[in-house]
């Protein structure tokens, strides 16, 4: 038997979007309840250094920044809780969300900030250096700056991989791009851009066998040419994975409109979904920018949209 709780505003997911929505919603007397989800703090908790968020001249670690955002949300009265949404029913005016299958929340408004998860190759060595913060990243715009004048490797064949390789080429001495098949998946214009960049070397039909390092930091990447089976070690201090993101939207599949990949569709510049009273912010609806600062901005928009929606009901 589940416990039923009735509230004004439920925020599903933490991270910069969820916490910013909570700060605005709390200050507007919406008494938000925020469930942190399976990765409290979101993707930023796996980021060692954040140097591009305004207001931190010395930079800040991802986990530290998330703790500060959480404290700020709590200061204004947000009820921050452990747990994640396991089922939703948005068919009625009052939205129903089940937490850990045991608590049933009835909310007048729901703000979804469940984020997206970067896809990785799944190699043990890749995961080791990702956890160490020693040279594996899924965001060139976030972390490329740390590899200035160094040699890096990037894996991927789509538009975002080309975009990230091109971005890295402006910072790094050399970028080696690994494309697993014999052709790019990107648009022709993006492929031409990387092919015409002198310090990007493209290896087709090539897959990653292992990320090599000293236990702390990455020093090289061992790759295999798939047609010949020949392996080689490429010296590199950074290994970037650009094989896509998966938005965390499975539980909303039958309720909300999403694109072919699963990103929630919001209306124009707003955070409004196709269901009145349900709003989405952060990476769960943004496949283009995926930055902490843009997620925070969209969290603010979601809270303001939710506040206006509540006012329209009065």
C-alpha distance (Angstrom), angle and dihedral (degrees) to the residues before:
residue distance angle dihedral
X1 . . .
X2 3.81 . .
X3 3.80 124.9 .
X4 3.82 114.2 -119.6
X5 3.80 120.2 -141.7
X6 3.82 124.8 -179.8
X7 3.82 119.1 -149.5
X8 3.81 141.7 161.2
X9 3.79 100.4 -127.7
X10 3.80 131.5 19.3
X11 3.80 120.5 -171.0
X12 3.79 115.0 -162.4
X13 3.80 112.2 -157.5
X14 3.78 134.9 12.4
X15 3.81 129.5 -128.8
X16 3.82 124.5 104.9
X17 3.83 92.5 -51.6
X18 3.81 96.9 49.7
X19 3.79 95.5 42.8
X20 3.82 93.6 46.5
X21 3.82 89.7 49.5
X22 3.82 87.5 50.2
X23 3.82 93.0 51.1
X24 3.82 92.0 52.0
X25 3.81 94.8 40.8
X26 3.81 92.5 48.8
X27 3.81 92.2 49.5
X28 3.83 88.3 51.7
X29 3.84 90.5 56.3
X30 3.80 93.1 -111.4
X31 3.84 90.8 132.4
X32 3.81 93.6 -139.3
X33 3.79 123.1 -154.4
X34 3.81 112.1 -151.9
X35 3.81 123.8 -163.2
X36 3.79 110.4 -159.6
X37 3.79 97.8 -147.5
X38 3.79 129.4 -144.7
X39 3.82 92.6 -49.8
X40 3.84 106.7 41.7
X41 3.80 107.8 -149.4
X42 3.80 92.6 17.8
X43 3.80 127.8 -127.7
X44 3.80 93.5 -21.6
X45 3.80 90.4 71.1
X46 3.82 87.1 72.0
X47 3.83 91.5 51.7
X48 3.78 116.3 95.8
X49 3.79 99.8 -165.2
X50 3.80 128.5 25.0
X51 3.81 109.6 -171.0
X52 3.80 101.5 154.8
X53 3.81 101.3 63.6
X54 3.83 110.6 104.2
X55 3.80 116.5 -111.9
X56 3.81 98.6 34.5
X57 3.84 104.7 94.3
X58 3.81 91.5 172.0
X59 3.81 94.0 41.7
X60 3.80 124.7 -118.2
X61 3.79 136.5 -130.6
X62 3.80 116.5 -104.1
X63 3.83 95.0 -119.1
X64 3.83 91.6 47.5
X65 3.79 91.9 51.2
X66 3.82 91.2 49.6
X67 3.82 90.9 50.9
X68 3.81 89.8 51.8
X69 3.81 92.4 48.8
X70 3.80 90.0 48.4
X71 3.82 91.6 50.7
X72 3.80 90.3 49.1
X73 3.82 91.5 50.8
X74 3.82 90.6 48.4
X75 3.81 92.2 48.0
X76 3.81 90.0 64.8
X77 3.78 92.6 46.9
X78 3.80 106.6 -89.4
X79 3.79 112.0 157.1
X80 3.84 101.0 -135.0
X81 3.80 113.1 -164.7
X82 3.79 140.3 177.7
X83 3.78 116.2 -117.3
X84 3.77 140.9 71.6
X85 3.78 138.0 -118.2
X86 3.79 113.8 -97.9
X87 3.82 101.4 175.1
X88 3.80 138.4 9.8
X89 3.80 137.9 -164.1
X90 3.81 113.8 -166.8
X91 3.83 96.7 165.7
X92 3.82 96.0 104.5
X93 3.80 133.3 55.6
X94 3.82 88.9 -104.7
X95 3.80 108.0 59.9
X96 3.79 119.2 -135.6
X97 3.79 121.9 -149.2
X98 3.79 125.9 175.3
X99 3.83 117.9 -147.6
X100 3.82 117.2 -153.3
X101 3.82 85.9 -20.2
X102 3.82 89.8 -78.8
X103 3.83 108.8 76.0
X104 3.79 120.1 57.9
X105 3.80 113.2 -156.3
X106 3.81 120.4 -162.4
X107 3.82 106.8 -161.3
X108 3.78 133.4 -179.5
X109 3.81 89.5 -151.1
X110 3.81 132.9 19.2
X111 3.80 124.9 -160.8
X112 3.80 113.6 -163.6
X113 3.82 116.6 -153.5
X114 3.79 100.7 153.2
X115 3.80 92.8 138.2
X116 3.78 129.6 -155.7
X117 3.78 130.8 -79.6
X118 3.79 120.5 -131.1
X119 3.78 113.7 -125.0
X120 3.79 116.0 -124.8
X121 3.80 132.6 -170.1
X122 3.80 90.7 -113.9
X123 3.81 97.7 -128.9
X124 3.81 114.8 152.6
X125 3.81 90.8 -130.3
X126 3.82 91.7 49.6
X127 3.81 91.6 51.5
X128 3.83 91.4 45.8
X129 3.82 94.1 56.4
X130 3.81 91.4 39.8
X131 3.82 89.8 58.0
X132 3.82 91.7 43.4
X133 3.82 90.2 52.2
X134 3.78 85.1 -131.7
X135 3.76 106.0 133.3
X136 3.83 112.4 -42.1
X137 3.80 118.3 106.5
X138 3.80 140.6 160.9
X139 3.81 94.1 -158.0
X140 3.81 121.3 64.1
X141 3.81 92.8 179.3
X142 3.83 89.9 54.1
X143 3.79 99.1 42.9
X144 3.82 108.8 17.1
X145 3.81 91.4 95.0
X146 3.83 90.0 67.5
X147 3.82 90.3 61.7
X148 3.80 99.5 54.0
X149 3.82 112.8 155.4
X150 3.82 90.4 2.7
X151 3.80 132.9 111.9
X152 3.80 118.5 -105.1
X153 3.80 140.2 177.6
X154 3.81 124.9 -139.6
X155 3.81 127.3 -167.5
X156 3.80 122.1 -152.8
X157 3.79 144.7 78.8
X158 3.81 106.7 -148.8
X159 3.80 133.8 91.8
X160 3.80 94.3 -86.5
X161 3.83 91.4 49.5
X162 3.81 89.7 52.7
X163 3.78 91.1 46.1
X164 3.82 92.0 50.0
X165 3.84 92.4 45.4
X166 3.80 89.5 51.7
X167 3.80 91.0 47.7
X168 3.83 90.9 50.6
X169 3.81 91.3 48.0
X170 3.82 89.2 66.4
X171 3.81 91.6 55.6
X172 3.79 105.7 30.1
X173 3.78 131.8 67.1
X174 3.81 91.8 -131.9
X175 3.81 135.8 4.2
X176 3.81 120.5 -162.1
X177 3.79 112.0 -161.5
X178 3.81 118.3 -157.0
X179 3.81 116.6 -154.4
X180 3.80 112.9 -174.0
X181 3.82 97.9 -153.8
X182 3.80 133.6 39.1
X183 3.80 94.0 -94.5
X184 3.79 142.0 43.9
X185 3.80 121.0 -110.6
X186 3.79 90.9 -151.7
X187 3.78 129.1 97.1
X188 3.81 114.6 -82.5
X189 3.80 93.0 -111.1
X190 3.83 91.8 56.5
X191 3.80 92.5 46.4
X192 3.82 90.6 50.5
X193 3.79 90.2 49.8
X194 3.82 94.0 57.7
X195 3.81 92.9 39.8
X196 3.81 89.6 54.3
X197 3.82 95.2 48.8
X198 3.83 107.5 99.8
X199 3.83 97.9 -148.1
X200 3.82 95.3 49.0
X201 3.80 114.0 90.6
X202 3.81 113.8 -166.3
X203 3.80 120.8 -152.9
X204 3.82 111.7 -167.1
X205 3.83 123.8 -159.9
X206 3.78 88.1 21.8
X207 3.78 129.3 134.6
X208 3.80 133.0 -172.3
X209 3.80 115.9 -108.7
X210 3.80 100.3 175.5
X211 3.79 143.7 -10.3
X212 3.79 106.0 -130.4
X213 3.80 126.4 -154.4
X214 3.78 147.3 133.6
X215 3.81 93.4 -89.2
X216 3.82 92.5 -90.6
X217 3.80 106.3 44.7
X218 3.80 135.3 28.7
X219 3.81 115.7 -109.4
X220 3.83 104.0 167.9
X221 3.80 146.1 -7.9
X222 3.81 123.0 -128.3
X223 3.80 111.9 -144.4
X224 3.79 136.0 -179.9
X225 3.80 127.8 -144.4
X226 3.80 101.5 -132.9
X227 3.80 99.8 -147.1
X228 3.83 97.6 46.9
X229 3.81 99.7 26.2
X230 3.81 89.6 -133.2
X231 3.81 114.0 149.7
X232 3.79 129.3 -154.8
X233 3.78 138.0 175.6
X234 3.79 116.5 -124.8
X235 3.82 114.3 -158.0
X236 3.82 108.6 -126.1
X237 3.80 139.4 149.3
X238 3.82 93.8 -159.8
X239 3.80 132.9 46.5
X240 3.82 115.1 -166.4
X241 3.80 122.2 -166.2
X242 3.80 114.6 -155.5
X243 3.80 103.8 166.6
X244 3.78 95.9 122.5
X245 3.79 143.3 -87.9
X246 3.78 130.6 -96.0
X247 3.81 114.7 -142.6
X248 3.81 112.8 -135.4
X249 3.79 95.9 -122.1
X250 3.83 106.6 117.4
X251 3.81 94.6 117.8
X252 3.83 91.8 53.8
X253 3.82 94.9 51.5
X254 3.80 96.8 109.7
X255 3.80 95.3 36.0
X256 3.80 110.7 44.8
X257 3.79 136.4 44.7
X258 3.80 113.7 -108.7
X259 3.79 137.1 168.0
X260 3.81 124.9 -105.5
X261 3.83 91.8 -83.5
X262 3.81 94.9 47.2
X263 3.82 103.7 -100.5
X264 3.81 111.7 144.8
X265 3.80 113.3 -111.5
X266 3.81 115.4 -128.6
X267 3.79 125.9 -169.0
X268 3.81 115.9 -103.7
X269 3.79 113.1 -61.1
X270 3.80 91.9 -18.3
X271 3.79 131.6 92.1
X272 3.81 92.0 -127.8
X273 3.80 117.8 131.0
X274 3.81 124.1 -160.5
X275 3.83 89.0 -85.5
X276 3.82 117.4 74.6
X277 3.80 110.5 -120.8
X278 3.82 94.6 23.6
X279 3.80 117.6 101.9
X280 3.81 133.5 -179.3
X281 3.79 130.4 -154.6
X282 3.80 140.7 168.4
X283 3.78 127.4 21.3
X284 3.81 93.3 -22.0
X285 3.83 86.8 77.3
X286 3.82 102.0 20.2
X287 3.78 118.4 77.2
X288 3.81 94.8 156.6
X289 3.81 107.6 60.3
X290 3.82 108.7 13.7
X291 3.81 95.6 -178.7
X292 3.80 128.5 143.3
X293 3.79 91.7 -123.0
X294 3.83 94.9 50.3
X295 3.82 89.9 46.0
X296 3.82 89.8 52.5
X297 3.81 90.4 49.4
X298 3.79 91.7 51.2
X299 3.83 89.6 48.7
X300 3.80 88.4 58.0
X301 3.83 90.1 50.0
X302 3.83 91.5 50.3
X303 3.81 93.0 52.4
X304 3.81 92.1 47.6
X305 3.82 90.7 48.0
X306 3.81 90.3 49.2
X307 3.80 91.8 48.2
X308 3.83 91.5 51.4
X309 3.79 90.7 47.2
X310 3.84 90.8 53.5
X311 3.81 90.7 47.5
X312 3.82 89.8 53.2
X313 3.82 89.9 56.8
X314 3.80 94.1 55.5
